[in-house]
Amino acid sequence: MRDIRVLASSLRRSLAAAASPHASSPPLPAAAQAAAANITLSLRQAPPHTPTQGSPSHHQSNAAKAAAAVIGGSLLLGYGAFSSSKRPHYGVAHCAESAGGSGAAGGGASISVPGGGVDVDKFLKEDDLIAADVSLQDSDVTIYQFESCPFCRKVRIALDYHNIPYNVVEVHPLAKKEISSWSPDYKKVPILVIRPNTPPSASSPVPPSSPDDPSAIVLKDSKRIVHNLVAHEARRRESKGGLRGGGGGGSGKAGQKESEAAKEEEKKWIKWSDDVLVQLIVMNIYRSLKESAETFDYLLTHPSFSFFEKWGAHLSGTLVMWLVSKSRKKKYKVDNEREALYGALNEFVEAVGRRTFLGGETPNEADFNIFGILKSIEGFRCEQDVFQNSKIGPWYQSMQRVVGGTRARNIIARGTKEKQQAAQTATAAAA
């Protein structure tokens, strides 16, 4: 009961803030406001749990009512979270790297992108945020993430490919307590924290704002993180006499033009991955309440969260992201989300052509971005359908081979054993 009352107190404060005329979210609908009032009233009137009060069944009844009130309140909080464009919390929304602007998407856009989409140049203009003398393989690296977030998986794929060991900190999608204390003005994920040339540790990481780590490098936004990881590792290989992978080659003016064309192609498909692919992933993995719930099942088996943290986020996330999926279909003018996804992936495969990867013999940043997004649906029904109905399998398997296994020290397998087995089966089917 004490744990329930702590959550109830937080719920009352959040609902009061949502009702404030200064709240950043639009007001709750009338029905939701009435439900919120009933929930908070029942929580205020719930008698304290004392050893002398009533029978055991009476205590269980009070606990059940309070638990139901907290979970119901979570659904309302989920509505408020997603009504705000400034503070989204789940799925693509909670990673907060969604597309916007005017114009058409880069690459083979098979959906109508309202606005110009992501400004890729803004994230790719800096490639020296990690000092050249830093050995990431010998540094303490930590990613703050959501397990099902496609943007977070992009970063993990780049870390795995470059053989960089790292710690994973799972952030609760509602409370975000794992980052709120040291990153009060930035509540999005992924966030990558690097303590240069510090012996790696599998223990709980110290927040980068700690005075013990003034030299910590903090990188935000998946495109910027992947770009800097790839550029840094390429520079270190070149300094050791190695070759830089990906893109075109050659010498002289012809080689320069080929290289520039390769960079433009790479940039175009990076943009496509966010403008088109991510949006289609959202429409597909949340297209029904059953599939939406599947996406949040990882919360139920994660040891870092309490019972109420797990179920509160699971239930509210399932409902809200299902509604977001419907909204995205309308916004992007998609009739059949599965067919649109198959078509988009086939367009990418056609662009790769006879090459092993878009980058040629080795993957480039676009390959990492697209593969990471697809890895985020690992084990889901959507993944099985993608492998059965699109041509992405051979490229996916090639990426799987070169990326290899995870370099995370403390990775927690997603979901139940059945879900893990389903992921292995689907991956094998892509071969």
N, C-alpha and C positions, 0 to 999 in steps of 0.2 A: 504493500500500500504506500509506503514512503516513496518508492520510486515512481509510482503512479502520480502521487501528489506533486512531486517535483515537475513532472511533465505537464500536469494540469496547470500549475502556476505559470509555466512558460507559455502554455497555450492561451491562457487568459490574457497575458501581456501582448502576445502576438495578435490576437483577435481585436484587442482594444486598439492596437496600432493600425490594424487594417481598417477599422471604423473611423479613424481620425481623418479630418478633412485635409490633413497634410500628408497622408499616406501616399507612397509612390505608386501603389497599385490602384486600379479602378475599384469602386465600391463593390462589395459583394451583392449578388442579386437578393431580392427581398426574401425569397425562401431560404437562401443560405444565411442571411442575417438572423432570421427567426431561429433556424437550427443552431446557429452559433450562440444565440442568447440562451436557448434551452440547455445546451451543453455546459456553458459556463455557470449557469444557475445551479444545475445539478452537481457540478463540481464544488461550488461554494457550499452547498448544503450537505454534501457528503460528510457524515459524522466521522470524527477521528477514530482510528483503529486502536482500541485499547484492550488489554487482556480480559477485562471484566465485562465487556459489552457483548451481549447476545450470545447466540450459539455459533458453532463453526460454520454452519450453512449460511447464517446471517452475514458473517464476515466474507464468505465466498461470494455471496450475492452482491455485496457492496463493491468488492474488488472487480467483479465482472462488469458491473455498471460503470465503474470508473474507467476500466480498460476500454470498454466500448465507447465511452465519451471521448477519451484521448484519441482513439483511432478515428472516430468520426470527425474530431477536430482536425486531425491530420489531413483529411480529405479537403476540408475547408482551407487549411493553410496551403495545401497544394494548389488549389484554385487561385489563391492570392499570389502565390509565387509565380505562376505561369501567366497571370494577367499582367504582370509587370515585365516590361521589356528590359528593365535594368537589372533585375535579379532573378533570372531563370535558374532552375535547380536540377532538372533531370534530363536524361537522354542527351540529345544534341543540345537542348536548351541549357542543361546544367553545365555543359562544357563551354557554352557561350562563344562559339566561333562560327555562328551561322552566317549565311550569305545575306547581302543586302545591296542596294544601289540600283542602277538602271542599265539596261542593255541585255545582251545575250551572254550565255556562259561560254567559256573557252572549250576546246575539244569538241566532241560530237555531242552536243546538248540534245537529249531526247525529251526534255521537259521544258516548259516555258518558265524561264528564270525572271522573276520580277525584279528589275533593277540590274545594275552592272555586276552584281555579285561581289566576291571578295577582291580587295585590292592587294593582289599578291606582291607587287613591288614593295609595298610598305613593310612587309615581313621579310623580304629577301635582300633588302639593300644592305643589311649588316651581317657580316659573316665572321667577324673577329671578336665576338663577345667572350670567347674563351681564349686566354693567352696561349701563345705558341708553345711555351715551356711546360704547360700543364699536361701530365699524362693521365688521361681519364681512367685508364686501366688500373692506375695506382692511386686514384682519388676516391673519396667517399661521395657517392652519387645517390641521390634519393629522388624518386618521382612521387608526387602527390597526385592521386588519380581517382577516377570512378572506374570500376571494373569494366562496365559495358560501354564506356565512352570511346567512340571511334578516334577522337583526337588524341586521347591518352595512348591508345594502342599504336598510333603512328610513332610516338616517341619511343615506346618500348621496343618496337621493331628496329628502329635505328640503333638503339643501345645494344640489342642482341646481335645485330649484324656486325657491329664494330667491336664485339667482344668486350663490352664495358659492363662489369658487374655493378649492380645497383640494388637499393632497397626500395620497397613499395610501401607507401602509406595510403591506405584506403580512406577516403574522405566521406563522411556521412553526407548524403545528398541534401538533407534538410538543415541539420545543425551546423555542419562544416566546422566543427570545433577544432579539427586537426590543423586548420590553417588560419582560423579567425584571429587567434591571439597575436600572430606575427605578420599576418597579411590582411590588416583590417580594411584596406581600400581595394583589394583585388581578391574576389571570391571565386574565381574561375579555375578550372583545371584543364590541362595539366600544368603543373609547376615543377620545374626541374631545379634541384638544389645541388650544387657541386662544391665540395670543400677540397680545393686543389692540393694534390700531392699529399693527402692525408690518408693514413692507413684505413682501408675500408672496414666497416664494422656492420654486423648484422643486427646490432642492438637498435633500440628505438632511437631515431635520429634527433639531434638537438635542433630546435627551430633556428633557421638561419639568422634571425635577428638577435640571437644570443650573443652577448659580449665575448663569449668564448670563441666565436667564429666570425670575426669581422671581415675575413677575406672570402667569405662564401659568395659564390656566383649564383644568382637566382635568375632563371630564364622562364619566360611566360609566352604562351601561345605555341601550339604544336608546329606551325609552319616555321616560325622563327627558331624553335628549338631544334627541329630536324635539320634545318639549313645550317645552323652553326655546328651541330655535331658532325655532319657530313663534310663541311668545309674544313673544320679543325683536323679531322682524321686524315683528310686528303693532304693538307699541308704537312702533317707529320710524316706521312708516307713519302712525299716528295723530298723532304729534308733528309730522309734516309736513303734516297735513291730509288724509291718505288714509283709506280705509275699511278696516276689519278684515274679512277674508274668512271665510266658513264660518259654519255655524250659522244659527239663526233670527234674526229681526229684529223690527221693529215698535216701538211706543212704548206707554207706560203699562203697566198691570198685564197686559194681554193680551200685549203684546210681551215683558214680563219672563218670563211663563210659557212663552211660545214659545221664548225663549232658553234657559231652564232645561231645557226638554224636549229641545232640540237638544243641549245639553251632555251630558245623561244618555244620549241616543242615541249620541253620539260616544264617550263613555266605555265604553258597553256593547260597541260594536264594536271598540274598541281591545282590550278584554279578550278578546273573541272571537278576535281575530287571533292572540293568543298561546295561548289555551286550546284552540282548535279548529284554526284554519288551519295554524299552524306544525306541530302534531302530525301533521296529515294530509299535509303536505308531506314530513315525515320518512318516514312510512310509504310514500310513493309514490316518492320519488327514490332510495330505498335498497331498494326492494322485491325486486330481484333483484341478483345479483352484477354483472351487466352494467350495469344502471342505476346501481348504487352506484359502480362504477369510473368511469363517465361523470362523476359528480359531482366526483371527485378528479382528473380529467384536467388541470385547470388547473395543478396542481402540476408536471406534467411539462414544461410550456413556460415556467414562470416563471424568469426569469434570476437571481433572488436566492438560489436554493437550489442546493446541489451535487447531483450525480447521486444520491448515497446518501440525502441529505435528501429528494429528490423521491420516489424509489421506496420508501424506508422508510415515509414517511407515506402514500403512495398505496396500497400494498398493505395496510398495517395498517388504514388508514381504510376501505378498501373492505370488508374482511371484518367489522370491528367494527360499522360502521354498518348493514351488512346484518343483523347479529344484533340491533342496537338496533331496527331497523324491525320485525322479527318480534316483539320484546318489546313494542313500543308497540301493535301490532295487538291483542295479547292484553290488554294493560293497558286499552286504550280500547274493547275489545269491538267491533272492526271486522272484518267478514267480507270485504268487497270494498273495498279502499282507494281504488281509482279512482272507483267509484261514490259513495263517501262524500265524496270531494273535489269531484266535480261537484255533488253535492247541496248541500254547504256553500256553494260559490260562488254557486249559483243562489239560495240563501236570502239572501245578501248583496245580489245584484242586485234581488231583490224588495223588500228594505228600502230600496234607493236609489229604486226606483219610477221616476217620470217625471223626477226630478231628474237633472242631469248628473253630480253627485257626491253622496255622502252629505252633504257640507257645503253643498249647494245649487249655486250658480253657480260657487263656487270650492271646492277640496278642503279638508277639515279634517284633523285629526291621524289619524283613523281611515282616511281615504283614503290618506294617506301610508304608514301602517303596512301596510295590506293590499297596496298597490301594490308597496312595497318587498319584501315577502315573495314576491310572485309574480315580481318581477324576478330573484330569486335563482335561479330555475329556468330562466332564459333560455337557449335553445338546447338544452335537455334534451328527451328523449322525452316526459317528463311534460308539458312546456309545450305541445307539439304536441297531445297528447291533450286537454288542458284547453280549448284554443281550439276544438277540433272537437266536443267533447261537453258543453260548458257554455255559459251565456249571458253569460259575463264579458267577451266581446270588445269590445262598444261602450264599456263603462265603462273598460276597460283602454286602449283607443285614445284616449279623451278624456283620461285621465291622462297618457298618453304625449305628447300634444300640449302640455298645459300645463306639464309638467315640462321638456320639451325635452331637449337633449343634455347629456352629462355636463360638469360644471365642473371635473373632476379634471385637474390639470396633468400628471400622470405615470401615467395609467391604462394598464394593460397588458391588451390584449384577451384574453379568456378562451379558452384551448385552441387547437386547430389552426385553420387557415383554414376547414376543413370545418365545424367546430363554430360558428365565427363566422357562416358562411353559413347554417347551420341556424337560428341565432337570428334572423337577419334575415328568413328565409322564414316562420318561425312568427309573428313579429310582424306581418308583412304579411298573413298569413292571418286575423289577428284583426280586420282592418278590415271 
